[in-house]
Amino acid sequence: MQVQETSRNTTSLADVRRLEAVSFRSWPAANTLYDGTWAIRLTAGHPSKRLNSVNPLDRADHSNLEQRIARAARRFQSFGRPLVFRQSPLAPPELENILDARGWRRFDETRVMTLDLNRTDLKSAVSQVPLQDVGRWIDQCVAMGNVAADLKPGLHELISQVEGDVGLFLSEDESGVPIAGAMAVRFGDLVGLFEVVSNPKKRGLGHGRSILRNAMLWGRNKGAHRAWLQVVVENSVAEGLYRSEGFEEAYRYAYRQAPEGFQG
């Protein structure tokens, strides 16, 4: 079966499932519960939607939707989080229809993009040794405005829970001022790229591209054959960078949030 509902490209459901599974392991929630094939991810220490959302994982799992939405609402309320569904091509259309009918807001549509590393020219990349000091990497991301200072403990905990190979990349000037950063996570033949950022005062000089290539080279040297990342559709600057490197859209997902006053 092929997926076409959320992307111009055609990606098999099996490939979507694999990328979704690797995504969850690369950006792990503190708590994951299941209601049927719905993965309910909740994290008290970090407000990221990816870490605090209901993720339907089987298009055929559409029984008792109203009751299950209500159960999810109670769980999110106990965590003090708003109920959010993350709707990928794996979500059943019947659920989407209910959310539409109930007036759930759709927001932050996101592209999942992939790149064949075996066909990518990384001659300009530097074989950079990943930073071992997680705290320093996070501090420099805070300095570049990519991470809020109050989220430092939650991000540190998240990184410590990643099961795969983690590479933290950072470039600085002679004074220690951060120039660019990125996080890479390798699982098998896949390497995911996260938190790719460049210093706002030094943008347009190719630093983001350089750190991205270094992270991809590290992943390839670790045995990865394909790189993947996620970028919000509205972030045309980042998308332009990734497309210029050869990344192509595999599929999309979007978030759905209950209307104000929703009680489940």
Secondary structure, DSSP 8 states (H G I E B T S, - for coil): -EE-SS-SS-EEHHHHHHHHHHHHHHS--SEEEEETTEEEEE-TT---GGGSEEEE--TT--SSHHHHHHHHHHHHHHHT---EEEE-TTS-HHHHHHHHHTT-EEEEEEEEEEEEGGG---TT---------HHHHHHHHHHTTSS-GGGHHHHHHHHHH--SEEEEEEEE-TT--EEEEEEEEEETTEEEEEEEEE-GGGTTSSHHHHHHHHHHHHHHHTT--EEEEEEETT-HHHHHHHHHTT-EEEEEEEEEE--TT---
